[in-house]
Structure formats: structure tokens, C-alpha cells
């Protein structure tokens, strides 16, 4: 993650964006990021 001036919250895994507060206009739900990572890595 890198700090920004726009108030965005972007999460990347191996350079692939897996969550974007800017695109969804919300913060992730509880465990949402973990579930997306698990689905991508087969966990």
C-alpha cells in the first residue's frame, strides 16, 4: 500500500487490484479482502 492524497483505498495482490474503495464507494466488509485473497490463491 502507498499513501495518497485522494482518500482512496486500493488493495493489490501481485500487482492485481483486488479491492478499490474509489470504484465501490465503500470500505471493505469484514473478511472481504481475506476471502478475495483466499479465492485467488486457492485457500
Secondary structure as UniProt FT lines:
FT   STRAND          10..13
FT   TURN            14..15
FT   STRAND          16..20
FT   HELIX           21..24
FT   TURN            30..31
FT   HELIX           32..41
//
